[in-house]
Amino acid sequence: QVQLVESGGGLVQAGGSLRLSCAASGNTFSIIRMGWYRQAPGKQRELVAAIANGGSTNYPDSVKGRFTISRDNAKNTLYLQMNSLKPEDTAVYYCNALGLNGLGQNDYWGQGTQVTVSS
């Protein structure tokens, strides 16, 4: 099993930056992909960034060029560097991990961290 804990959210002005962290524990060796999702009130949860074990990354057009996902395997920590923040980036940001075990795939989620961007 995997446990995920996010941190680093807060209130920033438009154009500012934040760095989110996600600490992973448990059976981290089972993880094959990690990512960041966000969910604003009344909206569906959407992918913000993803990174596979091989290092390949994916970003939607809405954040491409502004957000960067990275990981520190020695610390079992995932990061999301967010620059040039916009009010529309306001949401709860969730850390996600996709893992494999003998029973198949498992999807793990953190508790979320609030990001608010003021204009």
Buried (B, 14 or more C-beta within 10 A) or exposed (E): EBBBBBBBBEEBEEEBEBEBBBBBEBBBEBBEBBBBBBBBEEEEBEBBBBBBEEEEEBBEEBBEEBBBBBBEEEEBBBBBBBBEBBEEBBBBBBBBBBBBEEEEEBEBBBEBBEBBBEE
